[in-house]
Amino acid sequence: MESDDIMLPSPPPSAFSFLRPPRNLASQFELTTQSALPDHPTVADLPRAVWRNKRYVLEESLSRKGSKGRKSWIKRHGFFLVEIDTNDSPLSPYWACRLCDAKGQPEFFAAAATSSAADHLRKIFESSQAADPDLSTDESERPKRRRLQYSAVPRARVKMIRELSLGLLINTNVPFSFFSDTFFQQLAWQLDPHLADQIPWSRQSMGRLLDDTYKSKKDEIKQELSDALTKIHLGFDLWTSPNRHAVMAVTAHFLDRQGKHQSRLLALRRQLGCHSGESLAVTLGQVVREWKIEDRVGTVISDNASSNDSCLVNFYGDLDAEMSLADVRARRMRCYGHILNLVARAFLYGEDFESFEAESQVFDLLGRREDDLRHWRKKGPVGKLHNVVKFIRSSPQRCELFKRISRENDEAQEYLLASESTAELEVVMNNDTRWNSTYLMISRALVKQGDIRAFLVHPEVEKWLPEADMLKGDDWRLLAEIKLILEPFYLQTMRTQGWGSEGGNGRLWEVMTGMEYLLEHLEDRKLFHHAVPDEAGGQDTNSQAEQARGRPDRNRQLPARFRDCETDIHPRKSRQGPLSDRGSRQCDDGSGKPSGSLGIDDMGKDHRHYLRLSIMTAWQKLNEYYTKLGDSPLFAASIILHPSLGMNYLEVNWASEEQLVWDDN
């Protein structure tokens, strides 16, 4: 005897099972809609029903360009269907009664006009003594409109294409009229004429789609914020649009329900009036209340403008009147990229770099070319290089002359590993917004040094370029040293920009270690340049060296358990090599491409003095923001929780009163 647990095979269907009446329409559609549509659906993939050897699909699953959907009251009591042939091409539309279908005998009516279907429903309701509130609607009296043709393109596919098209507009920042271009329309029609005819790509249609998408996604993001495992950390910044409107961008950062980091753009809100801290706090508060996250706000990150300090004092004060000033400072995160920008600009242009750049912009707007040249010339070789690059790029003829000289120099070399592209033949112009454009300008100029030298001695150039802007040997040596000093700042900027990944490249712990590394880098260069004697004698140098050694420094001490061991607390130093004439390795002897070095010792006294002041200015600016890291426990926590840093790092590197509070705890 077999066990009850043994499963016996089900018997094959009998011949009578094929004679039973087919499922009604509703059950057939319900059965076929259980499986999801593929990424690129066709009519064959759509839910369908078969009745009396005819195949039907739901009308709403097919695309009809310009259709706004059925508005008739009979839609609630039946199905609007479209018959399809054996080739899956749409034929005529029908309406099937849902009440009759429930009895297994659906009635079909042509859907070109709804009067017959409405009469059918009235008879049913009259016989059952049930009244429908819309039975009095006489659709036969409504004005007729052109019947839109059905297509063989599923509505789901059209929806997907429209969403991708909207994403293209947003991601590439092209106008809404992009898809109305004649050539694009022809291209789309050649790829799939049926699909191209069904997609409404007009600028009005894409604008409505953007509004609808924003409204639908906003509820989803609100739910994401509500379900977040962490506080909602905000970031904001001001931006000026091309039409001169001030706009505040607000982003949210959090961990979702799965513990994954998420970032969402919450607002691009126009900032009206003055940009005071109080005004900024009002705008930021409006965004927070709109998204209903007043009680979920954690930290806020922004640049280092003083108005942002007062903004956050007012902002957090509105959220929690009992929050102390120390608590506000603990939640105020400073943008690391902006700190690097401020330090590098202080190195290049001094403490008054903002007024310097503003004055240059005024000269440029007024067309006072000579005044602008003199203005930049005050900044030494960097300003002179700026004037030379501007001189080259301000004329197509001079650009062509420079490229021709560069090609001739390449052809004169016996060995050429690779030819230069069109972009590599040109020099790079800096701008007033990003300091790294100045770094890239200097880097490209050092690579093209031989070409620039040859260009400057060309007869056509000597007639027009002022003698004061001619770059000499000392100037090139100073530019090479400036590049050496700024290179770690550039690498730090590139390393920490964007989203953090794999435990680094933008994580919070890299802010402190990065600033410590840069401070050591500046201190190394500071001591090196104070050790180089001036031409005038050693008395001035000795006094400056004493001042350098007497400036505030971050005291370092080994933890007690390491004091009897040989420990390399700062392995980053070993990457830089000895302090020699490495700052001039890209300087040449005037004979061609960069090669060899003349040494920092050959640099003029004025240039060495300029470097010392620039290094000290940058060091003081960076040390100012490094000290402020102690205002927030988050930086210390990121170091303590790092498996290879821990409390030891803080014991070695932190010495100020604000910092030692966290070290002692």
Buried (B, 14 or more C-beta within 10 A) or exposed (E): EEEEEEEEEEEEEEEEEEEEEEBBBBBBBEEBBEEEBEEEBEBEBBBBBEBEEBBBBBBBBBBBEEBEEBEBBBBEBBBBBBBBEEEBEBEEBBBBBBBBBEEEEBBBBEBEBBEBBBEBBBEBBEEEEEEBEBBEBEBEEEEEEEEEEBBBBBBBBBEBBBEEBBEEBEEEEEEBEBBBEEEEEEEBEEEBEEBBBBBBBEBEBBEEBBEEBEEEEEEEBBEBBEEBEBBBBBBBBBEEEEEEEBBBBBBBBBBBEEEEEBEBEBBEBEBEEEBEBBBBBBBBBBBBEBBEBEEBBBBBBBBBBEBBBBBBBBBBBBBEEEBEEEEBBBBBBBBBBBBBBBBBBBBBBBEEBEEBBEBBEEBBEEEEEEBBBBBBBEBBBBBBBBBBBBBBBEEEEBBEBBBBBBBEBBEEEEEEEEEBEEEEBBBBBBEBEBBBBBBBBBBBBBBBBBBBBBBBEBEEBEEEBEEEBBBBBBBBBBBBBBBBBBBBBBEBBEEBEEEBEEEEBBBBBBBBBBBBBBBBBBBBBBBBBBEBBBEEEEEEBEEBBEEBEEEEEBEEEBBEEBEEEEEEBEEBEEEBEEBEBBBBBBBBEEEBBBEEBBBBEEBBBEBBBBBBEBBBBBBBBBBEBBBBBBBBEBBBEBBBEBEEBEEBBBBBBBBBEBBBBBBEE
